[in-house]
Amino acid sequence: QVHLVESGGGLVQAGGSMTLSCEASGATFSSYAMGWIRQAPGKEREFVAISWSGDSTYYPDSVKGRFTISRDNAKNTVNLRMNSLKPEDTAVYYCAARRGRIWLRISATDYWGQGTQVTISS
């Protein structure tokens, strides 16, 4: 069982920056793919970033170049640095984990954090 606790989030103006953090406990952190998933009002959940041990990462086009995921396997933490924020980035952001390396669908997520609200004002 993996327990994920997010911190960060809040309100920021468009063009601003924010960092979300997630601390994991209860498992061998390095063996998990770690990611951030968001859900905007009235929309489906979507991947924001995924990090695998070994420095591989994935970003969808909507955030590529603006968001950066980083993990520290020694501290069991994963961060999401978000720059050049836009109103359409407004959503609840979830820290998430997947055993192993294959993570093609959000439905395959094994563990979820409680979520943190990110609101970008225009």
C-alpha positions as CSV (number, residue, x, y, z in Angstrom):
1,Q,0.0,0.0,0.0
2,V,1.3,3.4,-1.0
3,H,0.2,6.6,0.8
4,L,0.5,9.8,-1.1
5,V,0.3,13.3,0.4
6,E,0.3,16.4,-1.7
7,S,1.1,19.9,-0.7
8,G,1.1,23.2,-2.5
9,G,-1.7,24.5,-4.7
10,G,-3.7,27.6,-4.3
11,L,-4.5,30.7,-6.4
12,V,-2.0,32.4,-8.7
13,Q,-2.4,34.8,-11.6
14,A,-2.0,33.8,-15.2
15,G,1.7,33.8,-16.2
16,G,2.8,32.9,-12.7
17,S,4.4,29.8,-11.3
18,M,3.6,27.2,-8.6
19,T,5.2,24.0,-7.3
20,L,3.3,21.0,-6.1
21,S,4.9,18.4,-3.9
22,C,4.0,14.9,-3.1
23,E,5.5,12.6,-0.4
24,A,5.1,8.9,-0.7
25,S,5.3,6.3,2.0
26,G,4.6,2.6,2.4
27,A,6.5,1.1,-0.5
28,T,9.8,1.0,-2.5
29,F,9.4,4.4,-4.1
30,S,12.0,3.8,-6.8
31,S,10.0,0.9,-8.3
32,Y,7.0,3.1,-9.0
33,A,6.2,5.4,-11.9
34,M,5.1,8.6,-10.3
35,G,2.9,11.2,-11.9
36,W,0.5,14.1,-11.7
37,I,-3.0,13.9,-13.0
38,R,-5.5,16.7,-13.1
39,Q,-9.2,17.1,-13.4
40,A,-10.8,20.4,-14.4
41,P,-14.5,21.1,-13.7
42,G,-16.7,19.2,-16.2
43,K,-13.7,17.5,-17.8
44,E,-12.1,14.0,-17.6
45,R,-8.9,13.4,-15.7
46,E,-5.8,13.8,-17.8
47,F,-2.1,13.1,-17.4
48,V,0.0,16.1,-16.6
49,A,3.4,14.5,-16.1
50,I,4.9,11.1,-15.4
51,S,8.4,10.3,-14.0
52,W,10.1,7.0,-14.1
53,S,13.3,6.1,-12.1
54,G,16.1,6.6,-14.5
55,D,15.1,10.1,-15.5
56,S,12.5,9.3,-18.2
57,T,9.6,11.6,-18.2
58,Y,6.3,12.2,-20.2
59,Y,4.4,15.4,-20.7
60,P,1.3,16.0,-22.9
61,D,1.6,18.8,-25.4
62,S,-0.7,21.0,-23.3
63,V,2.0,21.4,-20.6
64,K,5.2,20.5,-22.4
65,G,7.8,23.2,-21.9
66,R,5.9,24.8,-19.0
67,F,5.8,22.0,-16.4
68,T,8.6,20.0,-15.0
69,I,8.3,16.8,-12.9
70,S,11.2,15.8,-10.6
71,R,11.6,13.0,-8.2
72,D,13.9,12.3,-5.3
73,N,14.0,8.5,-4.7
74,A,16.0,9.0,-1.5
75,K,13.4,11.3,0.0
76,N,10.4,9.6,-1.6
77,T,9.1,12.8,-3.0
78,V,8.0,14.0,-6.4
79,N,7.5,17.6,-7.4
80,L,5.7,19.4,-10.2
81,R,7.0,22.8,-11.1
82,M,4.5,24.7,-13.2
83,N,5.5,27.9,-15.1
84,S,3.6,30.2,-17.4
85,L,0.4,29.1,-15.9
86,K,-2.8,29.6,-17.8
87,P,-6.5,29.8,-16.7
88,E,-7.0,26.5,-18.4
89,D,-4.6,24.9,-16.0
90,T,-7.2,25.4,-13.3
91,A,-8.0,21.9,-11.9
92,V,-7.6,19.6,-9.0
93,Y,-4.2,18.0,-9.2
94,Y,-3.6,14.5,-8.0
95,C,-0.3,12.9,-7.2
96,A,-0.5,9.3,-8.5
97,A,1.6,6.1,-8.6
98,R,1.8,3.1,-10.8
99,R,3.7,-0.1,-10.2
100,G,6.2,-0.9,-12.9
101,R,6.8,1.1,-16.0
102,I,3.7,0.7,-18.2
103,W,1.1,3.4,-17.5
104,L,-1.0,4.0,-20.6
105,R,-4.3,4.8,-19.1
106,I,-5.4,6.8,-16.1
107,S,-7.6,3.9,-15.1
108,A,-4.4,1.9,-14.6
109,T,-3.3,4.1,-11.8
110,D,-2.7,2.1,-8.6
111,Y,-2.6,4.9,-6.0
112,W,-3.9,8.4,-5.6
113,G,-3.3,11.3,-3.4
114,Q,-6.2,13.3,-2.0
115,G,-5.8,16.1,-4.6
116,T,-5.0,19.7,-4.3
117,Q,-6.8,22.6,-6.0
118,V,-4.9,24.9,-8.4
119,T,-6.7,28.0,-9.6
120,I,-5.3,30.3,-12.2
121,S,-6.9,33.7,-12.4
122,S,-6.9,35.7,-15.7
